[in-house]
Every structure is written in structure tokens, then in C-alpha cells.
Amino acid sequence: MKLALYRKYRPQTFEEVVGQEPIVQTLTNALRLGRISHAYLFTGPRGSGKTTLARLFAKAANCFSPKDGLPDNKCLNCQQYNAGSHMDLIEIDAASNRGIDEMRELREGTKFSPTQSKYKVFIIDEVHMLTKEAFNALLKTLEEPPSHIIFILATTEIQKVPPTIISRCQRFDFKKLTIDIIIKRLTKLAKLENIKIEPDALRLIAASAEGGLRDAESLLDQAGILKDKTITKEDVEMLLGRLDINLVLEFIELLSKKDTKGAIQYLNNLISEGHDITLFSKMLVEYARKMLVVKINPEMLESIAPECAKEQQEKLKALIGTFELKELQNFAEIFVGANTRAPRIPLPILALELAVVEFLSPKS
């Protein structure tokens, strides 16, 4: 059975973790100094490395022969951690084990000493999914934990975790990874897997992952089925269910020229060529928002449109310059309305055609 890329190349050392350097530094310092806390709270967006770092920390804490506090990846404990078969690592998915009975069972489990290690480590993923009663049961365990227990709680929604739980943990806030960091990682994996892929295609994958490395690696894995050819940006657009960005930019250019006839014809040409008009409408709203933001703050162009190639970013910048701020606000409001109405009418293109007329009609 073929392993997914994000599992096959999951970091086995702290050095392999990318994009979370301050957190890695703090945790490794704690390991070197032997200042291990009884409870940690990792919070941040999905795919940012929370579970990976939790497992690495557990492995380091229980390594038989640590090197300056870090795992040697050679001892029996490390080998079992790497294989995902260590008996003293208990991973709990709170999304499916969210009740008080499961937390009571966990509490009972903390009374038993580790089987073969110094610590028994409990990783509770998506901890915000626990019920109120389950949180109360967990709180009692966190207040008086045995010395051989380490809790690592992970969540994507910190606002749903009670303050009483947060206050009893060392909190670490993970951030979204930058496009450049994700591209660097994907480039390395593509080389290891002998996947031939164009730079623009890699950039689109990285941008579509929205800061989550796991999502980016999964998308590369999907694209990898086309190994017999060089994967292009168009291939990735098809995989993601996106249209060519140039189609949206060309349409916006017609609007900037106040060409009502041309814009209506363009929409009908899209239909004739077999493009998904509903998807086009959604992308148009997406770029209406990008244009509005960049008009307000031009320095945000690269960060808000990372999926665009350099020449596309330059074209977008030029198009933004042809509109006043009030026009872009009006543009966004009108086409958001069209996108909302489109699924409810028999002809989705009609919603866009009406939006074009409304946007370009002279105001009395």
C-alpha cells in the first residue's frame, strides 16, 4: 500500500521541521535543560506541524540515548516512535472521543506507569471538540498529573478551549507557512519522488494550500499520478477545479474599459468553450476582494495573490490602477451579489450578465 507523501516524509528530527523555528527552538531548549512541563497546548491552522512536533517532542523526551537532549533516532524507543508503534504514546482524536467517559478512561490510564519509557505521553488532537463535562474531567487530570505523564493538546480553534485548560498548559501558537517555505519543501519532495513539475504549478499548489504544508503535500501527491509527463500549471488548475487566472484578468480588463458588449460576449464565449461559469463567478469574487485590498495597501499584492505569476501580478496591479476605490467597492458588492444569486436561478450566466450591466451602466 502506497503511503501518502505527508506520512512518508513526516519529519523525524527537529531539524526537518520547517516554518515553526521559534517553537522548535523553545522546545529543544527545554529538552536540553531537562525542563519538561506536564502539559503543552499547540494551537494553529491545520497542516502547520502541531501533531508532528508533538510526536517529535514525545520521542525526544523518551529517547534512551539523547544527544544534547535530542533524539538519536537509533535506540529502541526512537525506532518504535518512528514506526508509530510505541506503547507509551497514546494519541486521542477528540473529534470522535469527546465525551466524559473517554476522559475518565484517560484519567484512569494516567495512573499506570509507562511500559518501557520515562514518560507516558498523551496527545489529544482537536481538543476543542471535547464536551463541557469532558473538559472538566480533563481539568482534574491536568491539575494533579502524575510525574510520569506529559499531555500535549492540539487545536485549530483555541477560542473553544476553556481558559481553565489553557492556563494549565504551556501554549505555543503555530503560524501558517509562507509560500516560499512550502515551495522549497515541495521541490525537495518532487525530486525525491521523481515528479517533474513546472515552477508555476508548484507555486499554485503552495498558494492553494493556504499555509498548510500537509495540504500542499497531499496536492503534490495527487498531481504525482501524472509522473509520465511534466506537470503544468494547467494540470494543477484542473486538479484543483480552478480556471486559468488569465480568464478572470481578461474579463476584468473589459470591465475596466467599460466595454459592456465585450464583457457580455466574453461570458457567453466562456460557456461555448465549456468553462464552468459558476466557478468563474467565484474566482471573480475572489479577485474583486484582492483588488480592493491591494488598492488600499499596494504592498500586499504579492502576499494576497501568490498564485499569480510575476507577469500576472503586474497585470493585476495595472488593472487596479484603472479603478477608483469606490468603483472597486461597487465591483465587489455587485459581483458578490451575482455569485450568491447564481445557484438559485436556472441560468447562472444571467446573474453575471445582470451584474455587468449594473456595474457599467451610467449612474443617473
N, C-alpha and C positions, 0 to 999 in steps of 0.2 A: 504494500500500500504506500503510495507516494505521500510524503509529508509536505504540508504547506510550507512555503518559504519562511514565514514568520516563526514557525516552530523549528524548522530545520536549522535556521541560523539564529536562533534565540541566543543573545549574549551569555557566555559562560564565565566571563570575567567583568569586573567593573570597568576596565579599560575599553571594553567593546560597547558600553552604553553611550549613546550619543544624545546630545541636546539637553541633558539634565546635569551638567557639570557641577553646579553649586551643591545640589543634593547628594551627588556621588561623593564629593569631597567631604561633606559633613558626615555622612555615614561611614566612610572609610576611616576618617579620623577617630570616630567613636570606637570602631573595631580595633584600631591600632592601640588606643589608650585603654581599652577594656571597659569603656563606659557605655555599656549596653542597657538601654531602657527596657521596661517591661511592656511598653505599648507604643506603637507608632501609627500615625494616620497619614496615608498617602492620598492626596486629592488632586484631581486634574482631569483633563479631557481624555476620552478613550484613546487607546493606542499610543499613549505617551510614555509607557515604560513602567507603570506602577507595579504590576504583578511581576514583571521581570526583575526589578530591583528588590522587591520583597523576597523573591526566591534566592537571589544572589546574597542578600543580607543573611538569610537563614542559613545558607550554605557556609558562608564565612564564619558565622557565629559557632557553627558545629564542626568546622574543619579540624581534623586530628593534628595536622601539621601546618598551621597557618604561617605564612611568610609576612612578617610585619603586620599581622592582623588580617591579612587577606588569604582567601582560599588557595590551596596549592593545586587543586583540580586533579590530584593523583591519589589521595587517600581513599579508603573505602567509603567514607561518608560523602565526600565530594562526588565520587563516581555514582553513588546511588541518587544523590541530588540531581546530577546531570541526566540520569536515566529516568527521573521522575518517580522513583520507587522508594524513597526514604520513608521509614515508618514514623519518624518523629516530625514530619512535615504534614500538617493537616490543612488542606485547602477547602474552604466552605464557600459555596455560592449563595449569598444571602437572597438572591432573587428567587431561588427555589427552596431555600431552607430559612424562612423568615419568621417562623413562629417561636413562641416561648418554649415549647417542648424541645426544639432543636438547641436553643441556648442553654436550657437546663442540662441537656445531654452534654453539651460542650463544657459546661461548668463541672460536671462530674468527671469528664475526661482530663481536666486540668489537675485533678488530684493525683493522678498516676504519674510516676517519674518517667523520664524519657527511656526509650528502649535501649538505645546504643549511643546517645549523644549527651552533651551537657544541657541542651535546651530542647524543649518541645515547642515547636513554632506553629501558631495558628494564623493562617492568612484568611481573612474574611473579605471576599470580593463583593463589590456593590453593597456595602454595609448599610447604605441609606435605605435599602429595601426592607430592613427589619421592621417588625411591628413595634408599637409603643411598649407592649409588655416584654417583647424580646429585648429591646434596648435596656429596659430596667433590669432584666436578668443579666445582660452583658455587663452593665454598670457595676453590679455587685462583684462580678469576677474581676473587673478592672481595678476596683478599689482595693482589693486584698489578693493580688495574684501570688501564687507560689513562686519561689525564686527561680524555678526551672522553666518558667513559662515566658514566651515572647508572643505578643499579639501584634499583628500588622493588619490594620484595617485599610481597605482601599475603596474609594468612592469617586464617582463622576459628578455627584450632586451634594456638595458639602453643606448646602443650606438645609438639607433634610436630616442632617445628623445632629442630634441634641447637643447643646452646649456642654452638658454634664459629661458626655462621652469625649468631646473634643478636648476639654480641659484636662483629661487624664492621659492624654497621648502627646507624644512629640509630633507636631504637624509639619508636613512637607508638601508644598504646593508645586505640582508639576506644571510645566507650560507646554503649549503647542510647539512642535518643532518647526523650524524655518524651512522654506522651500529648498534652500541650498543644502542644508543638512540632510534632508530627505533624498535629494537628488544624488548626493555623494554616496549615501547608503545603497540606493537602488542601483547605481552604476557598479558598485562592488558586487552586489548580488547577481546582476545581469552577467557580469564577467565570469563569476563562479559557475553559473548555470548555463553558460554559453548561449545567452539570449541576445540576439542582435536587435538593437532598438535605437531609433534616432533620438538625438538630444531633445528635440521639441516634444516627442512622445513621452519621454521621461519627465519633462517639466510639467506636462499636462497631468500625468499620473500624480506627481507630487502635489500639484495645486489642488487636484480633486480630493485628495486625502484630508484636506483641511487641518493640517498639523498633526495628523495621527500616522505614525510610522507603520503600525500594524496594517492599517487600511491600505497604505501605499504598497506595502509588500504583497498584500493579497491581490491588489490590482495588477501588479507586475506578474504575479503567479498566473493570473487569468490570461494576461497577454502572452505569457510564455508558451501557450498552446500553438502559437504561430511561429515556432522555432525554425521552421524550414525557410523563413524569409526574414527580411529586416522589417521590424515593426515600425510603422509610421504613425504620425500624429492622427491621421485619418482612421487608422485601425483602432487607436485608443478612444477616439471620439465615438466610434461605433460601439465599442465595448461599454463605454460609459452612458451611452444613449444621449450623446450631445451632438449638436450640429457644428459645422465649421464656423468658427468665430467670425470669419470674414463675411459670412452671410448676414450676420447681425450688423456688422460695421457698415456694409454697403447699404443696408436699409436705413440706418441712422443717417448716413450721408445724404440720402434722398430727402429725408425729413429736414436736414439742415439747409437744404437748397429750396425748401418749401415746394417741393415737386409732388403735389398731390397725385397727379395722374401717374407719374413714375412709381410712386410708393405703392399705389393700389395694384398696378401691373406687376410689380415685384412680388407682392404677396401671392398673386394668382400664379405667377411663374413657379413659385416655391411648391404650390400644390401640384402643378402639372409635372414637376420634376420628381414628385414622390416624397418630398420632405414632410416631416411631422410638424404641422402648423401649431399644434398645442405646445410642443417642445420649443419651437421658435418663439412663441409668445412668452414662455417662462424665461428663456435666455434674454429676451428683450428687456424684461423687467429687471433681471439681474444686472444688465449693463446700464439701465436707467439709473439704478442705485449707485453703481460705480462712478458714473459720470457726475452725478450730483455731489458725491463725496469728494471727488478729485477737483471739482470746480471750487469747492470750499477750501480744500487743502491739497494743492498740486503735488506736494511731497509724498502723498500716499499712492501715487499712480502705480509704482512697482509692487507695493505690498498688497494693493487691493485687486490688481489684475495680473497675478504671477503666471497665470495660464497663457497669457498672450506673449507671443514672440516679440522681440525688440521693435520690429517694424510695425507690428500691430499696436503696441503700446504708443508708438509715435503717431499712428493714425488716430487712435482714440484720443490722444492729447489734442491733436489738431481739431478733431470734431467737437470736443468740449469747448474749444475756443470760439466756435461759431455760435454758441448758445449763451444767452444771458442766464443768470442763476434762476430767475423767476421762470424762464422757459423750461429749464431742466426740472424744476419742481413740478410744473404743469405736466411735462412729459411723463414723469414718474407716476403722478396721480392718475392720469388718463389711461396709461397702459397697464397699471396695476388693476384698475377697474376692468379693463378689457380681459385681462388674464383671469380675473375672478369670474367674469360672466361667461367666458368661452365654454367651459364644460357643461353649462346649463342650457345651451342653445343648440339646435340641430346642425348649424353651420358655424363652427368655431371661427372660421376666417372672417365672418361678418362682424364679430366683435372687434377684430383688428382693423377692418376697413372703416368701421364707425369711429374708432379711436384716431385713425389717420385724419379723417375729415374733421373731427372735433379739434385735434391739435393744430391743424394747419388752416382751419377756417379763420378768416379775418374777424377779429373781435369788434363788435359794434359798440 
